[in-house]
C-alpha cells in the first residue's frame, strides 16, 4: 500500500482531501473534524456502517445538502476550511 498513510483524524482533518471510513465504530468523524477540513474535502462511508461520521455535526456544519441518489449526498460546509 505504498503512498497510503494511516493516522488520526486530528492529524488528517486539516491537511487531507479525502476521508473514507470503513469501520463500524461511532463518530469517527465529528464536528471538530468538519470544522478544520479543507475546502471541497470528500467524506465517504461504507453504507453498511451508518454511524462512522456524526450526521448531526455534518448537518450543522453544512450550508446546503443535496441528495444525488439514495446513497449519495453532497453537503457544502458553511465556510472555507483551511
C-alpha positions as CSV (number, residue, x, y, z in Angstrom):
1,X,0.0,0.0,0.0
2,X,2.7,2.4,-1.0
3,X,1.6,6.0,-0.8
4,X,-1.1,5.5,1.8
5,X,-0.9,6.7,5.4
6,X,-2.9,5.6,8.4
7,X,-3.1,8.4,11.0
8,X,-5.5,10.0,13.4
9,X,-8.4,12.2,12.3
10,X,-7.0,15.1,14.4
11,X,-3.8,14.9,12.3
12,X,-5.5,14.2,8.9
13,X,-8.6,16.6,9.0
14,X,-6.8,19.9,8.4
15,X,-4.5,18.6,5.7
16,X,-6.4,15.9,3.7
17,X,-8.9,16.0,0.8
18,X,-10.4,12.5,1.0
19,X,-11.8,10.7,4.1
20,X,-13.1,7.1,3.8
21,X,-14.4,5.3,6.8
22,X,-14.9,1.5,6.8
23,X,-15.4,1.0,10.5
24,X,-18.5,0.1,12.5
25,X,-17.4,2.5,15.3
26,X,-19.5,5.5,16.1
27,X,-18.5,9.1,15.4
28,X,-15.1,8.6,13.8
29,X,-15.5,12.0,12.1
30,X,-17.0,14.6,14.3
31,X,-17.8,18.4,14.4
32,X,-14.3,19.2,15.4
33,X,-13.0,17.4,12.3
34,X,-15.6,19.0,9.9
35,X,-14.6,22.5,11.2
36,X,-11.0,22.2,10.1
37,X,-11.4,20.2,6.8
38,X,-10.1,21.7,3.6
39,X,-12.5,23.3,1.1
40,X,-14.0,20.6,-1.1
41,X,-12.9,17.7,1.1
42,X,-14.7,14.5,0.3
43,X,-16.1,12.3,3.1
44,X,-17.2,8.8,2.3
45,X,-18.5,6.0,4.4
46,X,-19.3,2.4,3.7
47,X,-23.1,2.3,3.7
48,X,-23.3,-0.7,6.0
49,X,-21.8,1.4,8.8
50,X,-24.1,4.4,9.1
51,X,-22.6,5.8,12.3
52,X,-19.0,6.4,11.2
53,X,-19.4,10.1,11.0
54,X,-21.7,12.3,13.0
55,X,-24.7,13.2,10.8
56,X,-25.8,15.9,13.2
57,X,-22.4,17.6,13.1
58,X,-22.3,17.4,9.3
59,X,-25.9,18.8,9.1
60,X,-24.9,21.7,11.5
61,X,-21.7,22.4,9.5
62,X,-23.3,22.4,6.1
63,X,-24.8,25.4,4.3
64,X,-26.7,23.1,2.0
65,X,-27.2,19.4,1.3
66,X,-28.5,17.7,-1.8
67,X,-29.3,14.1,-2.5
68,X,-28.0,12.9,-5.8
69,X,-29.1,9.3,-5.2
70,X,-30.5,7.5,-2.2
71,X,-26.9,6.6,-1.2
72,X,-25.1,9.7,-2.4
73,X,-25.5,13.1,-0.6
74,X,-23.4,16.3,-1.1
75,X,-23.0,18.7,1.7
76,X,-21.3,22.0,1.3
77,X,-19.7,23.4,4.5
78,X,-20.6,26.8,5.8
79,X,-17.2,28.5,5.5
80,X,-13.9,27.9,3.9
81,X,-11.8,25.4,5.8
82,X,-8.0,25.9,6.0
